[in-house]
């Protein structure tokens, strides 16, 4: 079964995808996955009659899973396979097991039927099975799977919507293999969806050199609403969340005692909000519980505060209730993270995978994501910037764009002052990371001992500056920057031949930490806008003459790189370069330029500087 329920999950873990019945390995292949989904009206929920046909191509791992949630039940299960006599035979009851299903959550309340197929005979085994799934929560009918990464030839869905209900759906881009139509009946309307993932997808010209499977959409998003919500599907989703989350218990005396000590009699809303936010994000351990409606309904805010455990919705709810108690205008909001395959641009549970708290201050929105313990008050977390949220309230809600942190606030700088020491370069180095460029350092500092923290910084620097060692690193920290100073040594970078001195530049740090190579069409998430600057000053201690070096400049698809090496006085060579990108992800259509620039940087930072002694 392809579950219609997409659970909220931590942005610090992999985003949960719709559960599938398909085995993870390539030994199983499905010819057809078909569902007839009937909306139960006026009763709640829906029923899905599922039919699957496929084959195994090896004798290994002959199992298929039917996964379902606490809101769902499975009935009328039948399973058959083609035996050696080419006749279909029923799968024995002893080969069908009901057990819990593992997931990415600490607890997800999911179960599964495991169908264990015979191993005897030909390695190729044809099978089919069918069952009926009943779900009591209609809003969780939020996705139709249309591509399972080359496991299934054809997906077919009939969604039967009765009179009095409306179906809204969003077809993703590049869905060339998807065919849709509908049929009017005396009872309502039947929507037909048919997808063949193996069919070639027609891509725009700028993407035509890429493998089409990189763009093959995986799901159709949908929402079924009562007729009274015609053209108001967002309001329906908002009101469903309001109804689901209306079990707030109120802050008890023990919780208020803790919060009063945190607020410290502050009266300014910004001060109150920042103090409570900093307390919750640093004192709450992330623990993900996603069972049934518990995937959407926060737990008691008092338990979350006192036990110091919760997931995104629990922390968002605690923040919201605490801030409202002190008079701050606060709301819960659904969001999608940068790693989520959908944007929060359509009113479906599938669109969001995260929840935050938003505060209205001085006519602007402040986004509080307590799942990121190093997120700074006043800035969106690195996981949601550049996306969108839907604020939940009692008036229908509101969609709000989440801004990106400007690259000028994320500036990263590195300054090296070196002198020749035999055949090496040695001297001082300083790094200063601002805004989100300091996120990794703050995360390490939050989670490690002081000694381990410095060791981890050593490793980070040595991974970016090749063939270079660092020592005596010390850290200084302000509200906006994390800086390190110390000594560095780049061994065996100098040479002398026929009266000419050479400096091998391959010790210089690569200007970003992201993959230098990847498959064509791969989307890369940077999680921050980039403004990285580097300067290396080499004092030779004598008069020299540097052989002229051609400057390098690249400006394409939003990527900018500049490099120059010059003699700045009669004894000194200065190498400076910078890298900038004003976005938080690199979409597939820009990866050609990205890899082209990486190759140029690699070449540039592997060249030799040549100088001679001045007469």
NUMIPA-916084 format. One record per residue (C-alpha): residue in one letter; x, y, z. Coordinates in steps of 0.1 Angstrom, whole numbers, padded with zeros to 4 digits, always signed. Last residue first. Layout:
AXYZ/...
//
This chain:
X+0688+0426-0088/X+0655+0412-0076/X+0654+0376-0067/X+0631+0357-0090/X+0594+0348-0088/X+0571+0320-0100/X+0537+0313-0086/X+0525+0277-0093/X+0490+0266-0102/X+0468+0242-0082/X+0444+0268-0069/X+0435+0280-0103/X+0429+0244-0117/X+0407+0235-0088/X+0388+0268-0090/X+0382+0263-0128/X+0369+0227-0122/X+0346+0239-0094/X+0333+0267-0118/X+0324+0242-0144/X+0307+0220-0118/X+0285+0249-0107/X+0278+0260-0142/X+0266+0225-0151/X+0247+0223-0118/X+0225+0252-0126/X+0196+0233-0141/X+0195+0209-0112/X+0189+0236-0087/X+0217+0249-0064/X+0202+0256-0030/X+0203+0285-0005/X+0208+0314-0029/X+0231+0343-0035/X+0263+0325-0044/X+0297+0340-0037/X+0334+0329-0039/X+0364+0352-0033/X+0401+0352-0040/X+0432+0370-0028/X+0469+0361-0032/X+0494+0387-0019/X+0531+0385-0027/X+0555+0406-0005/X+0591+0417-0007/X+0591+0447-0031/X+0555+0455-0023/X+0520+0443-0033/X+0532+0417-0058/X+0501+0402-0073/X+0479+0371-0073/X+0443+0375-0083/X+0411+0354-0081/X+0374+0361-0085/X+0345+0337-0083/X+0308+0345-0087/X+0280+0320-0091/X+0245+0334-0098/X+0241+0315-0131/X+0274+0328-0144/X+0302+0351-0132/X+0337+0337-0133/X+0369+0358-0129/X+0406+0348-0130/X+0435+0372-0129/X+0466+0364-0151/X+0497+0361-0130/X+0528+0383-0138/X+0561+0367-0128/X+0569+0381-0094/X+0601+0402-0089/X+0618+0399-0055/X+0634+0420-0028/X+0639+0400+0004/X+0620+0387+0034/X+0597+0366+0013/X+0565+0379+0030/X+0536+0358+0017/X+0501+0373+0023/X+0472+0349+0017/X+0437+0364+0015/X+0404+0345+0013/X+0367+0356+0011/X+0335+0335+0013/X+0301+0352+0007/X+0276+0324+0004/X+0239+0322+0009/X+0229+0294+0032/X+0215+0259+0033/X+0238+0248+0005/X+0214+0223-0009/X+0226+0205-0041/X+0201+0193-0067/X+0217+0166-0089/X+0211+0171-0126/X+0244+0156-0137/X+0257+0132-0111/X+0281+0148-0086/X+0314+0165-0084/X+0329+0192-0062/X+0305+0184-0034/X+0300+0214-0010/X+0325+0228+0014/X+0333+0261-0003/X+0363+0283-0011/X+0389+0254-0014/X+0415+0264+0011/X+0450+0273-0002/X+0476+0245+0001/X+0475+0238-0036/X+0493+0272-0043/X+0527+0257-0051/X+0552+0286-0047/X+0581+0286-0072/X+0615+0303-0070/X+0636+0307-0101/X+0674+0307-0102/X+0676+0275-0122/X+0653+0257-0099/X+0642+0267-0064/X+0611+0251-0047/X+0586+0261-0021/X+0554+0243-0011/X+0570+0214+0009/X+0549+0218+0040/X+0521+0243+0045/X+0522+0253+0081/X+0496+0271+0102/X+0494+0290+0134/X+0463+0301+0153/X+0433+0323+0154/X+0397+0314+0153/X+0365+0335+0150/X+0328+0330+0156/X+0307+0360+0146/X+0273+0378+0152/X+0268+0378+0190/X+0305+0375+0196/X+0329+0346+0199/X+0366+0341+0202/X+0384+0308+0196/X+0420+0297+0200/X+0440+0275+0177/X+0475+0267+0188/X+0482+0245+0158/X+0472+0240+0122/X+0486+0216+0095/X+0483+0220+0057/X+0485+0195+0029/X+0451+0206+0017/X+0433+0235+0033/X+0396+0225+0033/X+0400+0192+0051/X+0426+0206+0074/X+0403+0234+0085/X+0374+0210+0093/X+0398+0186+0111/X+0413+0214+0133/X+0377+0226+0141/X+0369+0191+0153/X+0400+0191+0176/X+0389+0225+0190/X+0355+0211+0198/X+0369+0179+0213/X+0389+0200+0238/X+0359+0223+0247/X+0335+0192+0251/X+0311+0186+0222/X+0275+0192+0214/X+0270+0230+0215/X+0305+0237+0203/X+0300+0214+0174/X+0267+0230+0164/X+0283+0265+0168/X+0311+0256+0145/X+0287+0241+0119/X+0265+0272+0120/X+0293+0298+0117/X+0286+0304+0080/X+0250+0310+0090/X+0257+0344+0104/X+0295+0353+0104/X+0326+0332+0103/X+0360+0346+0110/X+0392+0326+0103/X+0426+0337+0112/X+0460+0323+0102/X+0496+0329+0114/X+0529+0317+0099/X+0545+0289+0080/X+0554+0282+0043/X+0576+0253+0036/X+0609+0246+0017/X+0631+0262+0043/X+0607+0283+0063/X+0593+0309+0039/X+0569+0334+0055/X+0531+0334+0059/X+0503+0357+0069/X+0469+0339+0062/X+0435+0356+0064/X+0403+0337+0061/X+0368+0353+0058/X+0333+0340+0059/X+0304+0364+0053/X+0269+0352+0062/X+0254+0386+0069/X+0264+0400+0035/X+0250+0368+0020/X+0215+0379+0030/X+0196+0354+0052/X+0169+0341+0030/X+0133+0352+0036/X+0104+0330+0046/X+0073+0337+0026/X+0041+0337+0045/X+0008+0319+0038/X-0020+0329+0061/X-0045+0311+0083/X-0083+0307+0080/X-0094+0331+0108/X-0087+0309+0139/X-0050+0307+0133/X-0024+0286+0117/X+0005+0303+0098/X+0014+0285+0065/X+0051+0286+0058/X+0073+0293+0028/X+0108+0285+0016/X+0139+0308+0013/X+0150+0300+0048/X+0135+0268+0062/X+0164+0246+0071/X+0190+0273+0078/X+0167+0285+0106/X+0150+0319+0101/X+0169+0348+0117/X+0157+0371+0145/X+0168+0348+0173/X+0198+0328+0162/X+0195+0291+0153/X+0221+0271+0172/X+0198+0246+0188/X+0180+0239+0155/X+0148+0221+0165/X+0136+0254+0181/X+0126+0270+0148/X+0114+0305+0156/X+0106+0327+0126/X+0102+0364+0132/X+0075+0381+0111/X+0074+0419+0106/X+0052+0447+0116/X+0072+0456+0147/X+0070+0421+0160/X+0047+0392+0149/X+0061+0359+0162/X+0062+0326+0143/X+0065+0291+0159/X+0077+0262+0138/X+0063+0230+0123/X+0079+0206+0098/X+0071+0182+0069/X+0048+0203+0049/X+0034+0199+0013/X+0021+0163+0019/X-0005+0175+0044/X-0021+0193+0014/X-0029+0230+0008/X-0004+0237-0020/X+0027+0259-0020/X+0046+0246+0010/X+0072+0232-0013/X+0076+0195-0019/X+0106+0172-0020/X+0116+0182+0015/X+0154+0189+0019/X+0148+0227+0020/X+0123+0223+0048/X+0085+0226+0044/X+0065+0246+0069/X+0034+0245+0090/X+0030+0274+0114/X+0022+0279+0151/X+0014+0314+0162/X+0027+0341+0185/X+0018+0377+0194/X+0037+0381+0227/X+0017+0388+0258/X+0036+0368+0283/X+0012+0338+0282/X+0013+0341+0244/X+0050+0335+0244/X+0047+0303+0265/X+0018+0289+0244/X+0036+0295+0211/X+0070+0283+0224/X+0055+0251+0238/X+0035+0245+0206/X+0066+0250+0184/X+0086+0227+0206/X+0060+0200+0205/X+0055+0204+0167/X+0092+0201+0160/X+0098+0171+0183/X+0099+0168+0221/X+0119+0162+0252/X+0128+0185+0281/X+0108+0165+0307/X+0094+0196+0323/X+0090+0217+0292/X+0076+0189+0269/X+0054+0176+0297/X+0040+0211+0303/X+0034+0216+0266/X+0011+0185+0265/X+0019+0167+0232/X+0015+0184+0198/X-0010+0170+0174/X+0003+0164+0138/X+0021+0130+0139/X+0002+0123+0171/X-0028+0119+0147/X-0015+0084+0141/X+0019+0079+0158/X+0047+0103+0150/X+0070+0105+0181/X+0104+0122+0173/X+0127+0130+0202/X+0147+0162+0200/X+0162+0171+0234/X+0149+0204+0248/X+0172+0226+0268/X+0190+0245+0240/X+0160+0253+0217/X+0136+0259+0246/X+0159+0283+0266/X+0170+0303+0235/X+0133+0307+0224/X+0122+0318+0259/X+0150+0344+0261/X+0145+0356+0226/X+0107+0360+0229/X+0109+0379+0262/X+0136+0402+0250/X+0118+0409+0218/X+0085+0415+0237/X+0101+0440+0260/X+0088+0435+0295/X+0115+0414+0311/X+0107+0401+0346/X+0135+0375+0345/X+0120+0357+0314/X+0138+0325+0321/X+0130+0324+0359/X+0094+0332+0350/X+0094+0303+0325/X+0105+0278+0351/X+0079+0289+0376/X+0053+0290+0349/X+0060+0254+0341/X+0055+0243+0377/X+0024+0264+0381/X+0007+0248+0350/X+0008+0261+0315/X-0025+0254+0297/X-0037+0220+0285/X-0037+0226+0248/X-0059+0200+0231/X-0069+0222+0202/X-0042+0209+0179/X-0064+0186+0157/X-0092+0212+0154/X-0068+0240+0145/X-0050+0217+0121/X-0083+0209+0104/X-0092+0246+0103/X-0059+0255+0086/X-0063+0227+0060/X-0099+0238+0053/X-0088+0274+0051/X-0061+0265+0025/X-0088+0246+0005/X-0109+0278+0002/X-0119+0278-0035/X-0149+0256-0026/X-0147+0251+0012/X-0185+0247+0016/X-0184+0218-0008/X-0165+0197+0018/X-0127+0192+0012/X-0105+0165-0004/X-0068+0174-0006/X-0042+0163-0031/X-0005+0161-0039/X+0007+0140-0068/X+0038+0122-0060/X+0072+0110-0073/X+0081+0134-0101/X+0107+0123-0126/X+0133+0150-0127/X+0164+0130-0119/X+0149+0102-0139/X+0153+0122-0171/X+0191+0119-0171/X+0205+0152-0180/X+0214+0166-0214/X+0179+0180-0220/X+0179+0202-0190/X+0184+0236-0206/X+0161+0226-0235/X+0132+0218-0212/X+0126+0181-0204/X+0103+0156-0221/X+0100+0126-0198/X+0106+0092-0213/X+0081+0065-0203/X+0094+0042-0175/X+0074+0061-0149/X+0040+0051-0164/X+0014+0071-0146/X-0024+0068-0148/X-0048+0091-0128/X-0086+0089-0131/X-0109+0111-0111/X-0144+0098-0105/X-0172+0124-0099/X-0204+0123-0079/X-0232+0098-0072/X-0250+0101-0106/X-0216+0099-0123/X-0193+0123-0140/X-0160+0109-0153/X-0125+0124-0149/X-0092+0126-0168/X-0055+0124-0160/X-0025+0110-0178/X+0010+0112-0162/X+0041+0102-0182/X+0050+0138-0189/X+0050+0148-0153/X+0079+0172-0158/X+0065+0196-0131/X+0043+0183-0104/X+0005+0178-0106/X-0014+0195-0078/X-0048+0182-0067/X-0081+0196-0055/X-0110+0172-0049/X-0144+0185-0038/X-0171+0170-0016/X-0209+0173-0014/X-0215+0149-0043/X-0192+0120-0038/X-0155+0118-0049/X-0144+0084-0062/X-0106+0085-0068/X-0095+0060-0094/X-0058+0054-0094/X-0034+0036-0118/X+0004+0033-0114/X+0023+0015-0142/X+0057+0000-0147/X+0069-0001-0111/X+0103-0004-0095/X+0121+0023-0115/X+0124+0049-0088/X+0090+0047-0071/X+0071+0071-0094/X+0035+0080-0094/X+0026+0078-0057/X-0007+0095-0049/X-0005+0119-0019/X-0026+0137+0007/X-0054+0113+0019/X-0044+0122+0054/X-0072+0148+0055/X-0098+0119+0053/X-0090+0105+0087/X-0107+0071+0094/X-0086+0051+0070/X-0097+0017+0056/X-0074-0003+0034/X-0087-0032+0013/X-0065-0059+0000/X-0050-0074-0032/X-0021-0096-0042/X-0003-0107-0072/X+0028-0128-0079/X+0052-0140-0106/X+0084-0157-0095/X+0116-0157-0116/X+0143-0177-0098/X+0125-0208-0110/X+0117-0235-0085/X+0115-0231-0047/X+0118-0199-0028/X+0082-0193-0019/X+0069-0158-0011/X+0069-0141+0024/X+0042-0114+0026/X+0049-0091+0055/X+0019-0072+0068/X+0030-0039+0083/X+0027-0017+0114/X+0033+0019+0121/X+0031+0036+0155/X+0058+0060+0146/X+0082+0060+0176/X+0117+0074+0176/X+0110+0083+0140/X+0130+0072+0110/X+0109+0042+0105/X+0106+0005+0114/X+0074-0013+0108/X+0057-0034+0135/X+0045-0069+0127/X+0018-0088+0110/X+0030-0120+0092/X+0017-0137+0061/X+0036-0169+0051/X+0018-0190+0077/X-0015-0180+0060/X-0004-0199+0028/X-0001-0179-0004/X-0028-0190-0028/X-0017-0207-0060/X-0018-0195-0096/X-0010-0221-0122/X+0021-0221-0144/X+0030-0256-0132/X+0061-0242-0115/X+0038-0220-0094/X+0024-0186-0102/X+0017-0167-0070/X-0013-0156-0050/X-0021-0132-0022/X-0055-0121-0007/X-0061-0095+0020/X-0097-0087+0027/X-0088-0062+0055/X-0061-0037+0065/X-0067-0010+0090/X-0056+0027+0091/X-0053+0055+0116/X-0026+0037+0135/X-0006+0035+0103/X-0002+0010+0075/X+0027-0007+0057/X+0021-0036+0033/X+0055-0052+0029/X+0069-0076+0002/X+0093-0104+0008/X+0114-0126-0015/X+0147-0114-0003/X+0169-0135-0026/X+0158-0161-0051/X+0161-0137-0080/X+0139-0120-0106/X+0108-0115-0084/X+0076-0106-0101/X+0047-0081-0101/X+0010-0075-0097/X-0006-0052-0071/X-0043-0044-0064/X-0055-0020-0037/X-0091-0012-0027/X-0089+0021-0008/X-0115+0033+0017/X-0119+0068+0030/X-0124+0088+0061/X-0155+0102+0078/X-0191+0093+0072/X-0211+0117+0050/X-0194+0107+0029/X-0167+0080+0027/X-0144+0089-0001/X-0137+0059-0023/X-0102+0051-0035/X-0097+0025-0062/X-0061+0017-0063/X-0038+0000-0088/X-0001-0009-0088/X+0009-0027-0120/X+0039-0044-0135/X+0058-0044-0102/X+0095-0054-0100/X+0113-0072-0072/X+0150-0081-0072/X+0161-0044-0072/X+0162-0041-0035/X+0140-0019-0012/X+0109-0042-0014/X+0078-0022-0023/X+0048-0018-0001/X+0054+0019+0002/X+0054+0045+0029/X+0052+0081+0017/X+0085+0099+0022/X+0099+0109+0056/X+0125+0137+0054/X+0159+0125+0066/X+0168+0137+0100/X+0177+0171+0114/X+0146+0186+0098/X+0127+0163+0121/X+0096+0147+0109/X+0060+0154+0101/X+0043+0123+0088/X+0031+0118+0053/X-0002+0098+0054/X-0016+0086+0021/X+0002+0052+0025/X+0011+0035-0007/X+0000+0000+0000/
//
